Amino acid sequence: MSVIAFYQGEFVDPAGARVPIEERGHQFGDGVYEVVRVYGGRPFLLDEHLERLERSLRTIGIRNPYTAEQWTGLIGEAIRRSGEAEAQVYWQVTRGAAERVHTFPTAEPAVSLVVRPVAAKPASADAELLGLPDDRWANVFVKSVNLLPNVLAKETARRAGAAEAMLVRNGRITEGASSNVWLVCGDTLWTAPADRYILGGITRLFTLRLARELGIPVREEAVTLDQLDRVDEVFITSTTLEIQPVRTVFTDRALLPALRQLPEEAPTTLLPEVRERVTLWSATRPPELTARLQAAYQTAVERFRNHEPVLGRA
Ligand SMILES: Cc1ncc(COP(=O)(O)O)c(C=O)c1O
């Protein structure tokens, strides 16, 4: 029952593990990462995570140091060593350690990995989201370790009492700081398309499969701020959250223009305070469709724990 760490080919003491000072992940954020949930001692949707890892690496020109089989073996071994049935595995691949110059070094990619136990998800109250301008770069489909905008958005949300940010680019709802955002209009599920402006979540992918199984119509289209008054339910998804219902979406009045278009002038802070709360959306009916998807997700996880096919009878 412990945290397990792996760095550059070896399992290491997580408390004593050291990364070289000229490691490019540390100096440039020059790397990508993945997080997979472990249920019943096995990684859930690992093939999908490995495919996304490969795509992220290929896109930024880092050689994938392992084959899918090698990744599967390494992750399995790390979970086995942890002895944890309920855990999460975080791993990253960076461009390696080399003298600090921007251009690519000849260094080999560096792999680090951590397994940590996860407590069973508490039945959480419905979340609140803070609407914030999505001012990230235009390639957020790469699961880069460069998470400064996401970190700032999440902290800004936390300070405002919200569980998560809802990022809005040019009036269109993209995603959360570390989750995908879903909106239910009538009987139809809407979520932003998996283009360059969102991180195509693996939980998003799986939720789309569940929706198909349940016969729920889906539109992979961004909902705009102006359409929020037609929205009946909101929820967010991620590997660690699974499916989380949302009760309210709010923002600060001063941020409203930036949600529609980023102003040219540099802001004085990237940690804006909510001084005048404006409700963008709030739930008016029980989240029925969200609850159906949550139940289907839990059924799939139970099937996975029991080594049964996860889809088919969701
Ligand atoms: C920006 C962002 N969007 C979406 C997600 C959800 O992705 P996944 O379902 O693969 O965990 C994450 C997860 O960390 C994220 O960081």
Ligand as a Chemical Component Dictionary entry (heavy atoms), coordinates in Angstrom:
data_LIG
# 
_chem_comp.id                   LIG 
_chem_comp.type                 NON-POLYMER 
_chem_comp.pdbx_formal_charge   0 
_chem_comp.three_letter_code    LIG 
# 
loop_
_chem_comp_atom.comp_id 
_chem_comp_atom.atom_id 
_chem_comp_atom.alt_atom_id 
_chem_comp_atom.type_symbol 
_chem_comp_atom.charge 
_chem_comp_atom.model_Cartn_x 
_chem_comp_atom.model_Cartn_y 
_chem_comp_atom.model_Cartn_z 
_chem_comp_atom.pdbx_ordinal 
LIG C1 C1 C 0 -7.669  20.178 -20.068 1  
LIG C2 C2 C 0 -8.257  18.827 -19.838 2  
LIG N1 N1 N 0 -9.378  18.485 -20.482 3  
LIG C3 C3 C 0 -9.956  17.297 -20.299 4  
LIG C4 C4 C 0 -9.417  16.356 -19.436 5  
LIG C5 C5 C 0 -10.084 15.029 -19.239 6  
LIG O1 O1 O 0 -9.331  14.012 -19.870 7  
LIG P1 P1 P 0 -9.435  12.503 -19.422 8  
LIG O2 O2 O 0 -10.877 12.129 -19.514 9  
LIG O3 O3 O 0 -8.594  11.775 -20.398 10 
LIG O4 O4 O 0 -8.930  12.428 -18.009 11 
LIG C6 C6 C 0 -8.233  16.659 -18.751 12 
LIG C7 C7 C 0 -7.641  15.682 -17.845 13 
LIG O5 O5 O 0 -6.670  15.935 -17.202 14 
LIG C8 C8 C 0 -7.643  17.923 -18.968 15 
LIG O6 O6 O 0 -6.504  18.254 -18.336 16 
# 
loop_
_chem_comp_bond.comp_id 
_chem_comp_bond.atom_id_1 
_chem_comp_bond.atom_id_2 
_chem_comp_bond.value_order 
_chem_comp_bond.pdbx_ordinal 
LIG C1 C2 SING 1  
LIG C2 N1 SING 2  
LIG C2 C8 DOUB 3  
LIG N1 C3 DOUB 4  
LIG C3 C4 SING 5  
LIG C4 C5 SING 6  
LIG C4 C6 DOUB 7  
LIG C5 O1 SING 8  
LIG O1 P1 SING 9  
LIG P1 O2 DOUB 10 
LIG P1 O3 SING 11 
LIG P1 O4 SING 12 
LIG C6 C7 SING 13 
LIG C6 C8 SING 14 
LIG C7 O5 DOUB 15 
LIG C8 O6 SING 16 
# 
